[in-house]
Amino acid sequence: MSREIVTEPLTAKAFAPFGEVLEATGDPDRIINQGLCGRFHDRAALDFTDGRAGISLFRSEARTLPYTLDMVERHPQGSQAFLPMSMDPFLVIVAPDEEGVPGRPLAFVTAPGQGINFRRNTWHGVLTPLSAPGLFAVVDRIGPGDNLQEHWFDMPWRVVGP
């Protein structure tokens, strides 16, 4: 038996309690490179208790909807940004913190060209691309100490499309 979550499109307003949506919308903040490039400047708040920012590459297997959500995780020592290296959508699952445990999860599907930055200590699902190749640049904390907490749900959630 499982509970159901219906996905919704990812928007900056809906995602704001959990972090930032990274996208090149509107007018660029700066025009650079001899007027040929628009820079959308400083779009995410990187937040680390210690250590340093690092860029890693993740390659994850594509998943499909409906998707079974049985676990979420969080990183108490640093924010974590996911930047897809293709124009394919991916599933973003977050949950509010309720006294140290995740509350009811929310599920979003990105539009082509959107990335996300989870705030430090935000409950979230694992990387869930909805099509191959599932390749992402990830900006997160590199440093010593335990920066991963997992929560396994007693009863899984079933994530479905609208």
N, C-alpha and C positions, 0 to 999 in steps of 0.2 A: 504494500500500500504506500502511496506517496501523496504529497500535497502538490498543488500546481501554481506555477508562476508564469504569467503571460509576458512575453518580451514587449518592449516598447523601443522606439527609435532613441538613440543616444542624443541628448541635448545638453548644452552647458548648464542650463537652469536645473534640470532634473538631476544631473550628476554633481552639482556644486557641493552638497554635503560630504562627498567622498573624495573630491579632487577636482582636477581640471580636464576639460576636453581639449585636445591639442589639434587644431585645424587652422588652415589658412583661409579665413573668411573675412569679408570686408576689405577695407583698404589696408595695405601694409603700413607698419609703423615707420619704416624707413625705406628709402630707395637707395640701393648700393650698386656696386660693380658697374660703374659708368652708366647708371640709369637703366640697367637691364635686369635688375633683380629686386624684388620686394622682400624685405625682411619683416617677418612677424615676430617681434622681439619679446623675449623673456616670458613665454607663455605658461610656464609651470613653476611652482614653488618647490624646489628640491629642498628636502628637510632631513638632515641626518644628525643623530646624537653624537656621533664620532665617526671616524673612518673618512672615506672620500667618495666622491662620485666616480662611478665606472660605467663604461658602455660594454655590454655583452650582447651576443647574438643568441637568440633562442629559436629552435625549429621544433614545432609541435605538430602532432598529427591532427588533421581536420576532424571535426565532430559534426554531428547533425542534430537537428531538432526533430522530435523531442529529445532533450538532454537530461540525464539524471544527475542531480546535484546532491552529493552526499557529504561533501566536505568543503569548508572555506578556510582560508588562512589569512594571517596578517603579519606585518613586519614592524615590530615596535621600535626599531632603531633607524628606520629610514623610509622615505617615500620610494615609489617605484613607478617608472614611466614605461609604457609599451607603445612602440612606434612600428606599425606594420610596414614591411618592406615590399608590399604589393598593394594594389587598390581593392583588395577583397575585404568584405565585412568580417567582424569577429564578435563573439558573444562576450559581454562584460557583465559580471555578476558581482554585486556588492550587498552588504548588509549593515545596518546601523549597529553600533555597540550598545548593548543593554547590560550594564554592570558586569563587563568582562566577557560576555558571551554574545554571539551574533543574534540580532533580531530577525524579523522576516526579511528574506532576501528580495532584491529587485534585480531584474534582468534587462539589459539593453543590447541592441544590435547597432553596431557602428555603421556609418555611411562610408563610402569609399573616401580615403584620404584622412580619416579621423584616427587619432591616437588618444591615449588617456594617461593621466598621472594620478595614481592613488596616493592620497595623503598618508603620512606615517601613521601606523596603527589602524588602518582601515581594513575591516573584514572584506575579503574578496574571493571569488572563485579562481581556479587555476586558468592559465592561458588556454583559450578555447577558440581557435580559428574555425570558421565555418566552411573553408575551402583550402585546398593546397595552394601554395607551398607551406603556409603557416610559419613564415620567417619574419622575425621581429628583432628590432634593435631595442634593447632594454637598458634604461639608465637607472641605476640603483646604487645602494650603499655597498662599498667594498671595505671590509674591516673585520676585526675579531669580534667574538661574542655571538650569542644565539640571537638571530634576527628572524626567527620563524616560529609562529604559533599556529597550530592547526586545531580546528574544531570539527568533529564528526557529528552529523545530525543523527538523532535517534531514529528518525523517520526521514527518508530522502525527499527531496523536492523534485518535481517534474517540470522542466522548463519547456514551454511551448511557444510557437509563433502566434501572432495576433489572429 
